[in-house]
Amino acid sequence: LSSSKALISATELFSENTLPHLSYYADSAILDNEQLFPLFYRTAPVIELQAQAIAALLVGMNWRHVAMFASEDDYGHDMITSLLKQIQEAPDFDAPSCPVVYGTFAKENRK
């Protein structure tokens, strides 16, 4: 399944039938709720942890120009939102001297 929303629906169905579900793609934090998804396991970190690591790299490297591009879907939107928040809340980030530019792009349907 390619989106967290579809994955959440499938995981609910799997849980009702006591089938474990392992995902290499899921990044939605809601799936960490063990009461709602007791048999769900992931191999990818949630978006917040990914954004935290990227923000630490940007701030730690003292980069002065940041441009972010993400896919125009739930993952891309959530990543941009989380990354902007992490960067702006970083104690060593100098917002006036480091403009952050961001945008999204549509995924093409390839056959």
C-alpha positions as CSV (number, residue, x, y, z in Angstrom):
1,L,0.0,0.0,0.0
2,S,1.4,3.4,-0.9
3,S,-0.2,5.8,1.5
4,S,-0.6,5.8,5.2
5,K,-4.3,6.3,5.0
6,A,-4.8,3.1,3.0
7,L,-2.4,1.3,5.2
8,I,-4.3,2.4,8.3
9,S,-7.5,0.9,6.8
10,A,-5.7,-2.3,6.0
11,T,-4.1,-2.5,9.4
12,E,-7.5,-2.1,11.1
13,L,-8.8,-5.1,9.0
14,F,-5.7,-7.2,9.8
15,S,-6.0,-6.4,13.5
16,E,-9.6,-7.5,13.6
17,N,-8.6,-10.8,12.2
18,T,-5.5,-11.1,14.4
19,L,-3.1,-10.9,11.5
20,P,0.2,-9.2,12.1
21,H,1.1,-6.4,9.7
22,L,4.7,-5.4,8.9
23,S,5.3,-2.3,6.8
24,Y,8.5,-1.0,5.3
25,Y,6.8,2.2,4.2
26,A,4.4,3.5,6.9
27,D,5.4,6.7,8.6
28,S,2.2,7.9,10.2
29,A,2.6,8.4,14.0
30,I,-1.0,7.2,14.6
31,L,0.2,3.7,13.8
32,D,2.3,3.8,17.0
33,N,-0.9,3.6,19.0
34,E,-0.7,0.0,20.3
35,Q,-4.3,0.0,21.5
36,L,-5.6,0.8,18.0
37,F,-3.0,-1.3,16.1
38,P,-1.7,-4.0,18.4
39,L,-0.3,-6.1,15.6
40,F,1.3,-3.4,13.5
41,Y,5.1,-3.2,13.1
42,R,7.2,-0.9,11.0
43,T,10.7,-0.9,9.7
44,A,10.8,2.9,8.8
45,P,11.0,5.6,11.4
46,V,8.0,8.0,11.8
47,I,8.2,11.3,10.0
48,E,8.9,13.3,13.2
49,L,12.1,11.3,13.8
50,Q,13.2,11.7,10.1
51,A,12.6,15.4,10.3
52,Q,14.4,15.7,13.6
53,A,17.5,14.0,12.1
54,I,17.4,16.2,8.9
55,A,16.9,19.4,11.0
56,A,19.9,18.5,13.2
57,L,22.0,18.0,10.1
58,L,21.0,21.3,8.6
59,V,21.5,23.3,11.8
60,G,24.7,21.3,12.8
61,M,26.3,22.0,9.4
62,N,25.4,25.7,9.7
63,W,24.0,25.8,6.2
64,R,22.8,29.3,5.2
65,H,20.4,28.3,2.4
66,V,17.8,25.5,2.6
67,A,15.5,24.4,-0.2
68,M,13.1,21.5,0.4
69,F,11.1,19.6,-2.2
70,A,8.6,16.9,-1.4
71,S,6.0,14.8,-3.2
72,E,2.5,16.2,-3.3
73,D,0.9,13.6,-1.1
74,D,0.4,13.0,2.6
75,Y,4.0,11.9,3.2
76,G,5.4,15.0,1.4
77,H,3.1,17.4,3.2
78,D,3.7,15.9,6.6
79,M,7.5,15.9,6.0
80,I,7.6,19.5,5.0
81,T,5.4,20.6,7.9
82,S,7.4,18.6,10.5
83,L,10.8,19.6,9.0
84,L,9.9,23.3,9.1
85,K,8.8,23.0,12.7
86,Q,11.9,21.2,13.7
87,I,14.2,23.7,12.0
88,Q,12.4,26.7,13.4
89,E,12.4,25.3,16.9
90,A,16.1,24.4,16.8
91,P,17.9,26.5,19.4
92,D,20.9,27.2,17.1
93,F,18.9,28.1,14.1
94,D,19.3,31.7,13.0
95,A,16.1,32.2,11.0
96,P,16.8,35.8,9.7
97,S,20.1,34.7,8.1
98,C,18.9,31.4,6.7
99,P,15.9,31.5,4.4
100,V,14.0,28.3,3.9
101,V,12.4,27.7,0.5
102,Y,10.1,24.7,0.0
103,G,7.7,23.3,-2.5
104,T,5.9,20.1,-3.7
105,F,5.7,18.3,-6.9
106,A,3.1,16.0,-8.3
107,K,4.0,12.3,-8.8
108,E,3.6,11.2,-12.3
109,N,1.6,8.0,-13.0
110,R,3.9,5.8,-15.0
111,K,2.7,2.8,-16.8
